[in-house]
Amino acid sequence: MPYNLRKRKVAEPVQAEEVRKRKVTEPAKQETRKRKATTEPAAKPAARKRKTVEPVKDEEEPPKSIVVEPVKHEEEEEKETEQEQEQEAPPKRVADETVLKEEKAKKVKFEGNLFMFGVDGCGELGMGKIGITRKNPKPVPIDVPIKQIACGPCHTLALTESGKIYSFGCNDEGALGRVTDGDETLEATPTIIEMAGEVTKITTGDSHGAALTKENQVFIWGNFRDEHGSTGLLPECKGEKTFKPIQVMPEKKFQDIASGGNHMLLLDTDGIVYSFGVGAQGQLGRLSSEEAAKPLADHRDLFLTPMVVSMKNVDPSREFICDAIYAGEHSSFATNTDKKKNRLAGWGLNNRYQLGYKGQKGQLIQYYPRRSTFTCSTSMINVACGQHHTLFLTKTGRVYACGLNEYGRLGIGEGMKDKKEICPAMHLDNFDSPVTDISAKINTSFAVSSSGKLYAWGSNDGPHLGVDEELGDLMVPTEVEKLAANKVISVETGGTFTAVIVGY
């Protein structure tokens, strides 16, 4: 079996157009899971070689619905017993192995069961092995309820009801928060991250993970990367990756965290925002254009030390005290809700109006927070960012979308496909009931309705949307019927794979 090189993503040139790899013209994504890369990276860091196996499709076409508690026959129970024995002592993979059998769903006895589907190039589906294509949602072997999931491009974090974090997937930059020494089986097997305290929220970026604890402490692990390679997470990391959680600003108490591709936002209990990480596209919100253009390697303290993001220019008429923060690949958002209306501030890359407002002519980057022209009469409860588009979710369950309008990622329909960008954000419908959760990555989007249905739209060049690829790109929110028998609670996508938490 030949070795494949997994290429890490580097910072995107501001004016670079997004290029989607279509199977009809380029090698399929399923052959090698690669970090998203920009069109003209300044330099490629050395990539680590990994063995992969040929992806296989599901052996049998299942019914359109995946039932949480399937009725088993005697033959099925015997097969499941064999699978449990295999999990206790997993066999070593041989070099010429090319076929991986589909695992049958175990009986679920609780809500909060984690299902995943899509392409697994590095163990990000948590099945204990790599090189699998899951066209149909399959349960991850975690036998405790999951309340939150966070997906990077090649790894997954899952937070349990008891505040523990499971991690699985690519770990060459430390994104799993644990040492695996290149053991692919260990990386692909859901394993708890050892850290103190009960975790209440998790986030993840391209190569890092973060946790907020019940004691209002923040821990991070992994690595940031810019166009020149590894930067480290904090100045004291000296450009090196971190495989175990380290605390950030132990003297502070925090109420919220957000991860971009290679930067982070922290919100303290006083409503003050801090930022650190890569900032060339203005995503830190506290550097001038001249400062942001400086080489990070020569100015680690400037970029990697968490510093306050000033909100004084967002609304001069009144103080902007933040109550929630969100981050995209190269963008950042903060919200403030008062008695009259919700206020939204955004900063970072805005070359496709993904911040929800149009900057000055020719201005592709917003270096400091600016109030968005998009406002709503009720509270904003979630912001989800793709590569060049953004979804907004309100307390009343309404979804809005703005940014690049290609491959259906905005969900505004065939009649609007000739419009290259959408700004201000447009309201989406086509849902059976108010929406309770949203997710977006690269050129795909998802939503969960209050009735427990999962909707997907956008680029459909792989199994990550959960619908037949023959349908082509989904221009409007479309129900994922393979999960119709389940009540979907929440969704998170990594771009080429998707995770959902389901209940009865």
N, C-alpha and C positions, 0 to 999 in steps of 0.2 A: 504494500500500500504506500503510495507516495506521500511525502510530507507536504503539508500546506502551510504557508506563512500567513498568520493572522496579523493584519496591519492595523495599528492603532490610529485613532482619529487625531488630527491636529487642528489647530484653530483655523477657522474658515476665513479666507480673504473676504473683506466686506463686500466687494462688488462681484464676487463669484456667483454664477448662477447654479442653482441646484440641478444635479444630473441624477436621474433615477436610472438604475441599472435594470433594464427590461430583459426578460429571458429570451425574447426573440432576436435580440441583437448582440447580447453579451452573455457570458457564462452565468448560469443561474446562481442566485444568492445561496441556495441550499448547499452548493458544493463546498464552499468555505465561508465560515462566519467571519467577516472582517469588520474591524472598527470602521465607522463612517469616516471617510477622508475627504478633504477638500480637493478642489480641482487642481490647484497648484500649490502644494505644500512647500514651505521653504526648505525643509529637510525632514527626512524620514528617520525616526529612531530605529535602532535595530529591533527586528521583530523576532519573537520567540517561536521556534518551530514546534508544531504540535501534530500528533497523529490524529487523523480523523477517519471515520468510516463512511461508506457511501450512505446517504440518506435513503430511507425506505418509506414508502407510503403505508397507510393503514392496510392491513391484510384484507379486511372485509369492510364493506360499506355499511356503517351502522344506521339505525333509524335516525330520523332527523332530530330526535330529542335524546339527550343523555340523562338517564334517570339516576337520581342520587342514591336510591336504595333499590338496586336491581334484584329481582328474584333469581336465586341461584338454583341450578340443577346439580345433581350429584357430581357429574363430570366437571362442572365449573368449579365446585368447591375443592375437588382434588387438585385441579390446576392452581387454584389460589394458594393451597397449602404448599405446593411445590415452590411457588413464587416467594412465599414467606421464608422458606428454608434457604432459597437462593439469596435473599436479602441479608440473612444472618451471616452467610459466608459467600460473598459475591465472587464468582469465578473471574480469573484473570482474562483479559481480552487478548486474543491472539492476533498476530499481525494481519492475517488474511481474513479476518472476520468482516463480512459485508452485510449480513442480514441480522436485524434485531427484531425480536418478536414484540408485538404490542402487549402491554400489560393490561389486565382486566381490572376494572374499577373495584375497589374494596367496598364493603358495606359501610356506609357512613352513619354514625350514631349521634352526630352533633351538627349544629349550624356553624358556619365559618369554615367550610371545607374549601380547600384551594384547588382549582382546576387550571390547567395551562394548555396552550396549543400554539403551533407555529414551528419555527425552525430552531433546532438546538444544535449549535456548533461548538459550544464550550460548556455544556452542562446546565444552561440557564433554565431548562424546564424541570430540573430537579429529579430526574428519573434514574440517577445513578450511573448514567452512561451518556456519551456524546454522539453526535452524528445522526440525530433522529428528526424526521419530519412528522409532526403531529397535525393531521388535518382536522382531527376531532378532539374536543376537550377531554383531557384525562386528569384524574386526581393525582396530586402530588403526595407521596407517602409521608405526610406529617399527621400524626394521630391526635392533635390537639387543635382547638379552634383558632383560626387566624382572623385578626381584626383589621390588618392593614398590609398592603404590599407595595413595594417600590422596585421598579425595574430600570436597570441601566441597559445599554445596548447589548451587553453580553453577560449580565449577571442579575440575580434577583435576591431581594431581601423580603422576609415574611415575618411580621410581628404577631406574636400570640396574644391571647386575651390576658395571660399572666405577665406580659411585659418582657418576654424573651424574644430574641431575634434569631431566625434561621437564615442562613445564606447559602447560595449555590451558584455555580457558573464560573466565569473566567476570573482567575486570581493572579494573573501575572503582574498586576500593579497593586495588589493588596486589597481589592474592592470587597472581598469576602470577610475582612476583619479577623482572619485567622490564618495560621500557617498551614500550607498544604504541601509544600516542597514539590510542586509539579505533579502530584498524584491526581490523575484525571478522575478516578472513581471518587476520591475524597472531595474533589471540587464539585462534582456533579451530584453529590449526595447531600440533601438538606442537613445542616449541622448547626448547632447553637453557637453563637458568638459569646465568648466569655467576657463579661463586663459587669461592673457593680451597678446596682440600682435597678428599679423597674422602669422600663422604657415605655413612653407614651406615644412617640411618633418617630418614624424613620423616613429618611430621604436618601436618594442616590443620584449620582451623576455618571459621567462616562467611565471614570475609574475610581470613584470614591463612594463612601457611604457615611451616614451620619445618624445619630440618635439623640433624642431629647428625653430626659428622664423625668420621673415624677417629682424629683427634687429640683427641677428646673436647671439641670446641668446638661451640657452639650459635649458629646464625644464624636470624634471623626476618625476615619482610617482610609487607607488607600493612597491616592496620588492625584495631583492635578498635572495637566500637560498643556503646553502651548506649541506653537509651530516649530520650536526648536527641541522639543522633547520634554523629559521629566522636569518638574519644578518643585516637587514636594508640596505638602499641605500648609505648613507653617515655616517661618524663617528658621526655626531650630531643627527642622528636618533636613536642611542643607541639600535640598534637591533630591532626596531619597524617598522612596515609597515607604509607607507605614502599614505593617500587616496586622497590628493590634490597635484597638481603640485608645486614643489619647484625648484628654480633656482640653477644651478650648475655653480660655478666659475663666478659670475657676473662681475668680472673685466676683463674677456676675451671675445673675439669675435670668434665665430666658424663658419665654413663653411660646416661641415658634421658631422653626428652622425651615430653610428652603435650599435645594440644591439645583444649580444650573449644570451645564456640561462640565465646566472646570472652574466653577466659582460657587461660593456659598453666601447666603444671607442669614443673619441671626437677628431675632427680635427680642429685646429684653423686656422685663416686666414693667418698665416705665414707658413702653411704646417707642423706644429708640432702635433704629435699624443699624446693624453693623454689616460690613461686607469684606470679603477677602478672596483671593484666587487670581485667575487670569482676568485681565481687564482691558485687553486691546480693543474690544468692541463696545466699550463704555458700560459693560454690565455691572461694574462695581459702583457706579453712580457717585463717585467722590474724586475722580481724577480728571484733570483737564485733558484735552486732546494731545498736548505735548507730553504730559506725564504718562498717559496711556500708551503712547508709542515707544516708550523706553523699554529696553530689553529687561524682561523680568529677572533673568539670571543675575543681572548686575544691580537690581533694585528689589531684592526679596522683601525687605522690610516694608517698602512702599505698597507692594501688592499683597503680600501674604500675612501681614499683621492685621487682624480685624480692627477696622476703624469705622467711626460714625458716618452714616450717610445723611447729609443735611436735607431736610424737607422744607426749608424756608421759602423756596421759590415755587412750591407746589400750589399753595393757596395763600397769597399775602394777606388776605382779609381775616384769616383765622389760623390758629395753630393746627398743624396736621399731625395728630397723634395716631400712629399706625396700630392696627389691631390684627393684621394678618399679612404675611409675605409669601411671594411665589417667585419661581425662577424658571426660565427656559434655557435653551442651549446657549444663547448669547444675550439674554434679556432678563430683566427683573421687574417685579411689580410689588406694590404695597397698597393696602386698602385702609380707609378710615370711614367708619360709619357713624354719622350723627343722626339726630332725630328727624332731619328733613330728607336727606338722600345719601346715597353711598358715593364716596369719592375714591377715585382710582388714580394712582401715579405709576408711570412706567419709565424705564430707561434702558439703554443698551442698543443693540443692533435694530434698526428700523428701516432697512432697505426695502421691505415689502409691506410696510405699515403694520407690522405684527404687534406694535405697541398700542394700537388702537387709535392713533392720531397721526396726522401728517406733519412732519417737521418742515423746516424752511426748505426752499427749493434747493435740491442738491445735497441736503443734509441726510446722510445715511445712518449716522450714529447720534444718539442722544446721550451725552456724557453725564448729565445730571437729571435727577427726577423732575418730571413734568406732569402736570395734571392732564389726564386723558380727556378728550372731548366726549368719550363714551361714558355716559352716566345712566343709572337706572333708579327707579323710585323705591327700590328695596335693596336689602343688603346683598353684597357679593359674597358668595361662600366658597368659590373655587375658581382658580385660573389654571388652565392646562396649556402647555406650549409645545408645538411641534417645531420643526426646524425653521420654518418661515411662516407659521400661522399660530393663532391663539384662539382658545375657546374660553368663554366666560359663563359661569353658572350663578344664577341668582337664588335667593332664598325661596322664591316662589316657584322654582323649578324651570325657569326659562333659560335657554342656551343661546348665546350669541357667538359669532365667529368673524374674524378679520384676518387679513394678511394675504399671502400668495394663494391664488385660486387655480391651482393645477391638480389634476388627478382626482378631483372631487373632495379634497381634504376639508373644505369649508362646509360642505353639505348643503349648498344653496341651490342645487339643481342644474339640470341641463340648460335651462333657459338663461343662465348667467355664466356659462362656461367661457364666453368670449371676453369677459372682464378679467384682466390679468391680476389685479389686486382689488381687495374689498376694504374700504375704510370710509366711514366708521363701521363698527361691527354690525352685522345683520342678524336678526332673530331667526332661529331655525325652528321648524315644526316637524311633523312626521313622526312624533312620538305619541304613544297611546295614553300617556299620563305624565305628570310633572317629572322632571329629571332630578335625580338625587346624586349622581356622580358623573364625572367626565374624566377623560384621559386623552392625551395626544402625544405623538412622537413622529419625527421625520415628516411623512406625508400621509399619516393615518389619524383617525379620530374615533373615539368611542363615547357612549353614554349609557347610563343605567336609569331606567324609569322607576317610579315608585311602585309599580306593579311587579317589578322584578325582572323586566325584560332587558336584554342587552342589545344595543344598536351599534352598528359600525358603518363607517364611510371613509372614502379616500382610496389610495392606491391599493389595488387588489392583485398584485403580481406575486403573491405567495399565500400560504395558509394562515397568515396572522390575523385576517379579518374574521375567520371562522365561517366563510361562505365559499361556494364554488368559484374557482378562479375564472371559469368560463363566463361568469357574469360580467367580467371586466371591472373597471374602476366604478366604485359606488358613489354616485353623484349626490345622493341624499341619504340621511340616516336610514339604515336597513336592519330589520330585526335579524339577529343570529338565531335561526330556528333550531340549531343543534343544541341549544340550551333552553329551549322553550318549556321543557318539563320542570325546570328548576327555577327557583327564585334567586336571581343574581343580586348580590348586595353591593359589590363594588368592582371596579375594573382598573387595571393598570397595564399599559403596553410598553414594550421595549423597542417597538418599531418593526421588528420581524418576528416577534412572538408576543403573546398576550396572556395575562393572568386574570382570573376572576375569582372572587369569593362568593360561594353559593350557600343557600340554606334550603330548608324544606319548601 
